């Protein structure tokens, strides 16, 4: 019995000693914790740019450590030069193994001073996993050089695909910043590099409560089409290295395609938009949900608004950007009168609208104006095939230009496929104009092409969009906005239950109440809308029942003045009701049903663009409207003017 007791006490003493040394070692090392503010969870987005924002927290004295944040970038970054924090390292990909001799860096210049690196450490790899360290290299400042470029000469030819560039020292002590990087090969030609991961050095840590230090960071990366798996890693370099990481999954869809079930888009933070089938016009391909800085909303736009509680601020705000697909401007050396060349870039190869040459002598050419400079990675040519006979090109070349004057050849294809030919542009040039010169055809000079499609360096289809400030929907969508206690405190909200969504009416320069069902448990507002615009959350004055139009009369003539009108229905405390708004002509014939849906809110906001059920503009004159919502039935006259 005594042996058992002695053995147990020995174990207790050993356990206590182990705990003591564990705690002692914990005091000697930093506790590092990475928290992501946004994005939150897995989501689907139509925005190619993804904002990553977070906080790093550590117990130790921040002056004794260096904190770095590393993020993989599926499709690069929109601009290296706009990074707020100092650049710590880059991993880039030149696409395939290349024989490289020189690194070319374009530093950021501020007040004539170079923020570029002074010393870099270079490592090379062919698989992106195992890197060979080649040690430090000196880098020029770029000051006084042509185009302000700084160069690092390798001193030898290095064949590699991936390069990791670690910034060891900068020309300025507080920050390293560069615009872009590229390489030179053995022939002195430029080799573009895609950014695959980026690391920043967090500039400052601030002391919080209980001797806890915090640092905030923000970074914008680009997504590729489909699933994106993003890893955010924080590293604290001190006497003992500490790190923490978070994984994020984002699905990026370049085009909104809704089939048999609704799609839910999100900004990955505090807004979701559920779009049912049939809600969008076919040409609408982009629906971007973008948060707005509420501090930048002019206080004069809401300070005297009778529907908003006085002396309160906006809680959250979002702009829903809508893009309608438009055709690129296309010209050609030759075409049939009824087969204009612009039809072959309409983005719809399933319903071919063929470009046919008029049997003119070869070569013939097709030129596309992309409106803005785009990075071009691939050109896809879909030829017309009838039976077993292809009328496509046999031999062609691709040329690009920035100014439509001077063109450079980017790729050639000396034996095109019968139906579909994909032509890679190895240098992935950035250009506004793309010219395809057809030198020979499968059937001589009888060239017939159904579609020409352009892809960027990540394989995403290049499309032209016309930005729409607001758009009327065929069916209502459901907008949900999430909020937290800090949002309410900052806005000075008194009664959370009175939160409401407002839409910005640009023609009258006023926020108009839309409403929304408040869920006090989930901290959400949900509302059904038949239009997309800019929205903000305010604390609303408790409503009284009313129905009114934003413009009566209104004139849907396309001059930008009162082209649409919006009916605002305020039902007081009624919620979970069926709302129906109908427009009739003077004979009583039904012209348009604007909404006939169950709605969760007593506030209803419906936009009319002056079109009937067939999408045609109605004639000038008086129209009758009837509102049936909950216990409310209202009738009135609405004037359509010239």
C-alpha positions in Angstrom: 0.0 0.0 0.0 2.8 2.4 0.9 4.5 1.6 -2.4 1.5 2.6 -4.3 1.2 5.8 -2.3 4.9 6.7 -2.9 4.5 6.0 -6.6 1.5 8.3 -6.8 3.2 11.1 -5.0 6.1 10.8 -7.3 3.8 11.1 -10.3 2.2 14.1 -8.8 5.6 15.8 -8.3 6.7 14.9 -11.8 3.4 16.2 -13.2 3.7 19.5 -11.3 7.3 19.9 -12.6 6.1 19.3 -16.1 3.4 21.9 -15.8 5.9 24.4 -14.3 8.3 24.0 -17.2 5.4 24.1 -19.7 4.2 27.4 -18.3 7.8 28.7 -18.2 8.3 27.9 -21.8 5.0 29.4 -22.7 6.1 32.7 -21.1 9.2 32.6 -23.1 7.4 32.3 -26.4 4.7 34.4 -28.1 1.1 33.4 -28.2 0.0 34.1 -31.8 -3.6 34.1 -32.9 -4.9 34.9 -36.3 -8.5 36.0 -36.7 -10.1 36.6 -40.0 -12.7 39.5 -40.1 -13.7 38.8 -43.7 -14.4 36.7 -45.6 -16.4 34.5 -43.3 -17.0 30.9 -44.2 -17.6 29.3 -47.7 -19.5 31.4 -50.2 -20.2 32.1 -53.9 -19.3 35.4 -55.4 -19.5 37.2 -58.7 -16.7 39.6 -57.7 -13.3 38.6 -58.9 -11.6 40.8 -56.3 -11.6 39.3 -52.8 -10.8 41.5 -49.7 -9.0 39.6 -46.9 -9.0 41.4 -43.6 -7.9 40.2 -40.2 -6.3 40.7 -36.9 -3.1 39.2 -35.4 -2.9 39.0 -31.6 0.1 38.2 -29.5 1.1 38.4 -25.8 4.7 39.4 -26.1 6.3 42.8 -26.7 5.7 43.5 -30.4 9.1 45.3 -30.8 10.9 42.0 -30.3 9.1 40.2 -33.1 8.4 40.5 -36.8 4.9 39.5 -37.9 4.3 38.4 -41.5 1.1 37.5 -43.3 1.3 35.1 -46.2 -1.6 34.4 -48.7 -1.7 32.3 -51.8 -3.2 34.2 -54.7 -5.2 32.0 -57.2 -5.1 34.7 -59.9 -2.6 37.2 -58.6 -3.4 40.6 -57.1 -5.0 43.7 -58.8 -2.1 45.9 -57.9 1.1 45.2 -55.9 1.7 49.0 -55.7 -1.4 49.6 -53.6 -0.4 47.3 -50.7 -0.6 49.3 -47.4 2.0 47.1 -45.6 5.6 46.5 -46.5 6.2 43.7 -49.0 8.0 40.8 -47.4 8.2 38.2 -50.2 6.7 37.0 -53.5 6.4 33.6 -55.2 5.9 34.0 -59.0 5.2 31.6 -61.8 6.5 32.2 -65.4 4.2 29.5 -66.8 6.7 26.9 -67.9 10.4 26.2 -67.3 12.3 29.2 -68.8 16.0 30.1 -69.1 16.2 33.3 -67.1 19.1 35.7 -66.6 17.7 38.8 -64.9 15.0 39.9 -62.5 13.4 43.3 -63.4 11.6 45.2 -60.6 9.5 48.3 -60.9 9.7 50.0 -57.5 7.0 52.3 -56.1 8.3 55.9 -56.0 7.1 58.3 -53.3 8.3 62.0 -53.3 11.1 60.9 -55.7 12.4 58.1 -53.4 12.5 54.5 -54.3 10.6 52.1 -52.1 12.1 49.1 -53.9 14.2 46.4 -52.4 18.0 46.9 -51.9 18.8 43.2 -51.2 16.7 40.2 -52.3 17.1 36.5 -51.7 16.2 34.4 -54.6 15.1 30.7 -54.7 14.1 28.7 -57.7 11.9 25.7 -58.4 10.4 23.7 -61.3 7.5 22.2 -59.3 6.6 25.1 -56.9 7.3 22.9 -53.9 11.0 22.3 -53.5 13.1 25.5 -53.9 16.8 25.8 -54.3 18.2 28.8 -52.4 20.6 30.9 -54.5 21.3 33.4 -51.7 21.2 37.2 -51.6 21.5 39.5 -54.6 21.9 43.3 -54.7 19.1 45.3 -56.4 19.5 48.7 -57.8 17.1 51.5 -56.7 15.7 52.2 -60.2 16.2 55.9 -59.8 17.4 57.6 -62.9 16.9 54.4 -64.9 14.7 54.1 -68.0 11.1 53.5 -66.8 12.4 53.6 -63.2 13.2 49.9 -63.3 15.6 48.1 -61.0 17.5 45.0 -62.1 19.1 41.9 -60.5 21.6 40.1 -62.7 21.7 36.4 -61.8 25.3 36.1 -63.1 24.3 32.8 -64.8 21.5 31.3 -66.8 18.9 29.7 -64.5 16.3 27.4 -65.9 13.2 27.5 -63.7 9.5 28.0 -63.6 8.8 29.3 -60.0 10.9 32.0 -58.3 10.6 33.1 -54.6 11.8 36.6 -54.0 12.4 37.5 -50.3 12.9 41.1 -49.5 15.9 41.3 -47.2 16.4 45.0 -47.1 14.9 48.1 -48.7 16.2 51.5 -49.9 13.9 53.0 -47.3 13.8 51.8 -43.8 10.0 51.8 -43.2 8.5 50.1 -46.3 9.3 48.1 -49.4 6.9 48.6 -52.3 7.0 47.5 -55.9 4.6 47.8 -58.8 5.4 44.6 -60.6 8.2 42.1 -61.5 9.2 40.4 -64.7 12.3 38.5 -66.0 14.6 38.5 -69.0 15.5 35.3 -70.9 18.8 34.5 -72.7 17.5 36.4 -75.8 16.8 39.5 -73.7 13.0 39.1 -74.2 10.5 39.9 -71.4 9.1 37.0 -69.5 5.9 37.8 -67.6 5.4 36.3 -64.1 2.1 35.5 -62.4 2.0 36.1 -58.6 1.1 32.8 -56.8 1.6 33.9 -53.2 2.4 37.1 -51.4 3.7 37.9 -47.9 3.5 41.2 -46.1 5.3 42.5 -43.0 2.7 43.9 -40.6 3.8 47.5 -40.0 2.7 48.1 -36.4 1.3 46.5 -33.3 -0.7 48.3 -30.7 -1.0 47.4 -27.1 -4.5 46.4 -26.1 -5.9 45.4 -22.7 -4.1 42.9 -20.5 -0.8 43.4 -22.3 -2.1 41.9 -25.5 -0.8 43.4 -28.7 -2.9 43.5 -31.9 -2.2 44.4 -35.5 -4.7 44.8 -38.3 -4.1 43.9 -42.0 -6.0 44.0 -45.3 -5.1 42.6 -48.7 -7.0 42.3 -52.0 -6.4 39.2 -54.2 -7.9 38.0 -57.5 -9.9 34.8 -57.8 -9.9 32.3 -60.7 -13.0 30.7 -62.1 -14.4 27.9 -60.0 -13.3 26.8 -56.5 -10.5 28.8 -54.8 -8.8 27.4 -51.8 -7.0 30.2 -49.9 -4.6 29.8 -47.0 -3.8 32.8 -44.8 -0.8 32.2 -42.5 0.6 34.5 -39.8 4.2 34.0 -38.6 5.8 35.6 -35.5 9.6 35.5 -35.7 11.1 35.8 -32.2 13.2 33.6 -30.0 10.7 30.9 -30.8 8.8 30.9 -34.1 5.0 30.9 -33.7 2.4 30.6 -36.4 -1.3 30.3 -37.0 -3.3 29.8 -40.2 -6.8 29.9 -41.5 -8.2 28.3 -44.7 -10.9 29.9 -46.9 -13.0 28.4 -49.7 -14.5 30.8 -52.3 -16.4 29.8 -55.5 -16.0 32.5 -58.1 -18.4 32.5 -61.1 -17.5 35.0 -63.8 -21.1 34.9 -65.2 -24.3 34.6 -63.3 -26.1 31.6 -64.9 -29.3 30.5 -63.0 -31.0 27.3 -64.1 -33.6 25.5 -62.0 -32.8 26.7 -58.5 -31.8 30.0 -57.0 -28.2 31.1 -56.6 -27.0 32.8 -53.5 -24.2 35.4 -54.0 -22.3 37.0 -51.1 -19.4 39.3 -50.4 -18.2 36.8 -47.9 -19.0 39.2 -45.1 -22.3 40.7 -44.2 -24.5 40.6 -47.3 -26.2 37.8 -49.3 -28.4 38.0 -52.4 -30.6 35.1 -53.3 -31.5 35.3 -57.0 -34.2 32.9 -58.3 -34.5 31.5 -61.8 -36.0 34.0 -64.2 -35.2 37.1 -62.1 -32.5 38.5 -64.4 -32.6 39.4 -68.1 -30.5 37.0 -70.2 -27.8 39.7 -71.0 -27.2 40.4 -67.3 -24.1 38.4 -66.3 -22.6 40.3 -63.4 -24.1 41.0 -60.0 -21.4 42.3 -57.7 -22.1 42.9 -54.0 -19.7 45.6 -52.7 -19.6 47.1 -49.2 -19.5 50.8 -48.9 -17.6 52.8 -46.2 -20.4 54.3 -44.2 -18.1 57.1 -43.0 -17.9 58.3 -46.6 -21.7 58.6 -47.0 -22.5 62.3 -47.0 -24.4 63.1 -43.8 -26.5 65.7 -45.7 -28.1 62.8 -47.6 -29.8 61.5 -44.5 -29.6 64.1 -41.7 -33.0 65.7 -42.5 -34.7 62.5 -43.7 -38.0 62.2 -41.8 -37.9 58.4 -42.1 -34.6 58.1 -40.3 -34.1 58.5 -36.6 -32.4 61.9 -36.0 -28.7 61.9 -35.0 -28.1 58.3 -36.0 -25.7 57.1 -38.6 -25.9 54.5 -41.3 -25.2 51.0 -39.9 -24.0 49.3 -43.1 -24.2 50.1 -46.8 -23.8 48.0 -50.0 -23.7 48.8 -53.7 -25.1 46.1 -55.9 -23.2 46.4 -59.3 -25.0 45.0 -62.3 -23.3 44.4 -65.6 -25.0 43.6 -68.8 -22.9 41.8 -71.4 -22.2 43.9 -74.5 -20.5 43.1 -77.8 -16.9 44.1 -78.5 -16.5 46.4 -81.5 -15.2 44.2 -84.3 -14.1 45.0 -87.8 -12.8 42.8 -90.6 -11.2 43.1 -94.0 -14.2 41.5 -95.6 -17.6 40.0 -94.8 -21.0 39.4 -96.3 -23.5 42.2 -95.9 -25.8 40.2 -93.6 -23.0 38.4 -91.7 -21.2 41.3 -90.0 -18.0 40.3 -88.1 -19.2 41.5 -84.8 -21.5 38.5 -84.6 -18.7 36.1 -84.0 -17.8 37.6 -80.6 -21.4 37.5 -79.2 -20.3 34.8 -76.7 -22.9 32.2 -77.8 -21.4 29.4 -79.9 -24.5 27.3 -79.3 -26.5 29.6 -81.5 -23.9 30.5 -84.1 -24.1 33.7 -86.0 -21.4 33.2 -88.6 -18.8 35.6 -90.0 -18.4 34.7 -93.7 -15.9 36.3 -96.0 -17.0 37.3 -99.5 -14.4 35.1 -101.1 -11.9 37.8 -101.2 -8.1 37.1 -101.7 -6.2 35.9 -98.7 -5.1 36.9 -96.2 -8.2 38.3 -94.5 -8.3 39.7 -91.0 -10.6 40.2 -88.0 -9.9 42.9 -85.4 -11.4 43.1 -81.9 -11.4 46.3 -79.8 -11.6 45.2 -76.1 -12.3 48.8 -75.0 -9.7 48.5 -72.2 -6.3 46.8 -72.0 -6.8 43.2 -71.1 -4.2 40.4 -70.4 -4.8 37.8 -73.1 -3.8 34.2 -72.5 -5.7 32.3 -75.2 -7.7 32.8 -78.4 -10.3 30.2 -79.2 -11.6 29.9 -82.8 -14.8 27.9 -83.5 -15.2 27.2 -87.2 -18.3 26.4 -89.1 -18.6 22.7 -90.0 -21.3 21.3 -92.4 -21.3 17.5 -92.5 -17.7 16.5 -92.6 -16.5 19.7 -94.3 -14.8 22.4 -92.2 -14.9 26.0 -93.5 -12.5 27.2 -90.8 -9.0 28.7 -91.1 -6.0 26.5 -91.8 -3.2 28.9 -91.0 -3.5 32.1 -88.9 -1.5 34.4 -86.6 -2.6 36.6 -83.6 -1.4 40.2 -83.3 -1.9 42.6 -80.5 -1.7 46.4 -80.1 -2.3 49.1 -77.5 -3.0 51.9 -80.0 -4.4 50.2 -83.1 -1.3 51.5 -85.0 1.7 49.3 -84.0 1.0 45.6 -83.8 3.2 42.7 -82.4 2.8 39.1 -83.4 1.9 37.0 -80.3 1.2 33.6 -81.6 0.8 31.4 -84.8 -1.1 28.3 -85.7 0.0 26.6 -88.9 -2.5 23.7 -88.8 -5.8 24.7 -87.2 -8.4 22.1 -86.1 -11.5 21.5 -88.2 -13.9 22.8 -85.6 -12.3 24.3 -82.5 -8.8 25.7 -82.3 -7.2 26.9 -79.0 -4.2 29.2 -79.5 -2.1 29.9 -76.5 -0.3 33.3 -76.3 2.9 32.3 -74.4 3.8 35.9 -73.4 0.3 36.7 -72.2 0.4 40.2 -73.6 -1.7 43.1 -72.2 -3.4 44.9 -75.1 -6.6 46.6 -76.1 -6.7 45.4 -79.8 -6.5 41.8 -81.0 -6.1 41.1 -84.7 -6.4 37.6 -86.2 -4.9 37.3 -89.7 -6.0 34.3 -91.6 -3.4 33.3 -94.2 -5.0 30.1 -95.5 -8.3 28.3 -95.1 -9.6 24.7 -95.1 -11.7 25.6 -98.2 -9.4 28.2 -99.7 -10.7 31.7 -99.3 -14.2 30.5 -98.2 -13.7 31.3 -94.5 -16.7 30.8 -92.2 -16.3 31.2 -88.4 -19.1 30.8 -85.8 -17.3 32.2 -82.8 -14.0 33.8 -81.6 -13.5 33.8 -77.8 -10.8 35.3 -75.7 -9.5 34.1 -72.4 -7.2 35.7 -69.9 -4.1 34.3 -68.3 -6.1 32.3 -65.8 -8.5 30.9 -68.5 -11.4 33.2 -67.6 -13.5 34.3 -70.5 -13.0 38.0 -71.5 -16.3 39.7 -71.7 -17.4 43.3 -72.1 -19.9 44.7 -69.7 -22.1 47.8 -69.5 -22.5 49.0 -66.0 -26.1 49.5 -65.0 -26.9 51.9 -62.1 -30.1 50.2 -61.4 -32.1 47.3 -62.9 -35.6 46.1 -62.7 -36.0 42.4 -62.1 -38.6 40.0 -63.6 -38.9 38.3 -60.2 -38.0 39.5 -56.7 -34.7 38.7 -55.1 -34.0 38.3 -51.4 -31.4 40.6 -49.9 -30.1 39.7 -46.4 -27.8 42.0 -44.5 -26.0 40.8 -41.3 -25.0 43.2 -38.5 -23.3 43.0 -35.1 -23.4 44.9 -31.9 -20.4 47.1 -32.8 -22.2 48.2 -36.0 -25.2 49.3 -33.9 -23.0 51.1 -31.3 -21.1 53.0 -34.0 -24.3 54.1 -35.7 -25.9 55.2 -32.4 -28.9 52.9 -32.8 -31.5 53.1 -30.0 -34.0 50.5 -31.0 -32.6 47.5 -32.9 -36.2 46.3 -33.8 -36.6 49.5 -35.9 -33.7 48.8 -38.2 -34.7 49.0 -41.9 -33.1 48.8 -45.3 -33.1 52.0 -47.4 -32.4 52.4 -51.1 -30.7 55.4 -52.7 -32.8 57.2 -55.3 -30.3 59.1 -57.4 -32.9 61.1 -59.3 -34.3 62.8 -56.1 -31.0 62.4 -54.2 -32.7 60.8 -51.2 -32.7 57.5 -49.2 -36.1 55.9 -49.4 -37.2 53.2 -47.0 -37.5 49.7 -48.4 -38.0 47.9 -45.0 -36.9 44.5 -44.1 -37.7 41.8 -41.5 -35.5 42.1 -38.4 -34.3 38.9 -36.8 -33.1 39.9 -33.3 -31.6 36.4 -32.7 -29.7 36.0 -36.0 -28.9 39.8 -36.3 -30.2 40.0 -39.8 -32.5 42.1 -42.0 -34.2 40.4 -44.9 -36.2 42.0 -47.7 -37.6 41.1 -51.1 -36.7 43.5 -54.0 -37.7 43.7 -57.7 -34.7 46.0 -58.4 -31.0 46.3 -57.6 -29.3 49.5 -56.5 -27.4 50.9 -53.6 -28.7 50.0 -50.1 -28.0 51.1 -46.5 -29.3 50.1 -43.1 -30.6 52.9 -40.8 -32.7 53.0 -37.7 -36.1 54.0 -39.1 -38.8 56.1 -37.5 -41.8 53.7 -36.7 -43.9 53.8 -39.8 -47.5 54.7 -40.5 -49.5 53.2 -43.4 -49.0 55.0 -46.8 -48.5 54.4 -50.5 -46.7 56.8 -52.8 -44.6 57.0 -56.0 -41.2 58.5 -56.3 -42.2 60.2 -59.7 -45.7 60.8 -60.8 -45.7 61.7 -63.7 -42.5 59.9 -64.9 -41.0 59.7 -68.4 -39.3 56.5 -69.5 -37.6 58.1 -72.5 -34.0 57.3 -71.7 -32.9 60.8 -71.0 -31.8 60.0 -67.5 -34.5 62.1 -65.8 -37.3 60.3 -64.1 -36.9 57.3 -66.5 -38.3 55.0 -63.8 -40.6 55.4 -60.8 -40.7 53.5 -57.6 -43.8 52.8 -55.5 -43.2 52.8 -51.7 -45.7 50.8 -49.7 -45.6 51.3 -45.9 -48.0 49.0 -44.0 -46.9 49.9 -40.5 -46.4 46.8 -38.3 -47.9 44.3 -40.8 -45.4 41.6 -41.8 -45.4 38.2 -43.6 -48.1 39.3 -46.1 -48.8 38.8 -49.8 -48.3 41.9 -51.9 -49.7 42.5 -55.4 -49.1 45.7 -57.5 -50.8 45.9 -60.9 -50.9 48.5 -63.6 -53.9 48.9 -65.9 -54.7 51.1 -68.9 -57.7 53.4 -69.0 -59.9 50.6 -70.4 -59.1 48.4 -67.4 -56.7 46.0 -69.4 -53.9 44.6 -67.3 -50.6 46.1 -68.5 -48.1 44.8 -66.0 -48.0 43.0 -62.7 -45.0 44.5 -60.8 -45.2 42.0 -57.9 -47.3 39.2 -56.7 -45.3 37.6 -54.0 -45.2 36.8 -50.3 -43.1 39.4 -48.5 -41.6 39.4 -45.0 -41.8 43.1 -44.5 -44.4 45.8 -44.1 -42.2 48.0 -46.2 -42.4 47.3 -49.9 -40.4 49.1 -52.6 -41.2 48.2 -56.3 -39.7 49.9 -59.4 -41.5 50.3 -62.7 -39.5 51.0 -65.9 -42.6 51.9 -68.0 -42.6 48.6 -69.8 -45.5 46.1 -70.2 -45.4 42.3 -69.7 -43.8 41.9 -73.2 -41.0 44.3 -72.3 -42.3 47.1 -74.6 -42.5 50.7 -73.5 -46.1 51.7 -72.9 -47.7 54.7 -74.6 -47.9 58.2 -73.1 -51.0 58.8 -70.9 -52.7 58.0 -67.6 -52.6 54.5 -66.1 -54.4 53.0 -63.1 -52.6 51.2 -60.4 -54.0 48.9 -57.7 -52.1 47.9 -54.6 -53.2 44.9 -52.5 -51.0 44.2 -49.6 -52.1 42.7 -46.3 -55.2 44.5 -45.2 -54.4 47.5 -47.5 -56.0 48.1 -50.9 -55.1 51.3 -52.7 -56.0 52.6 -56.1 -54.7 55.6 -58.0 -53.6 57.2 -61.2 -50.0 57.2 -62.5 -49.0 59.4 -65.5 -46.5 58.3 -68.2 -45.2 61.5 -69.8 -43.1 62.2 -72.9 
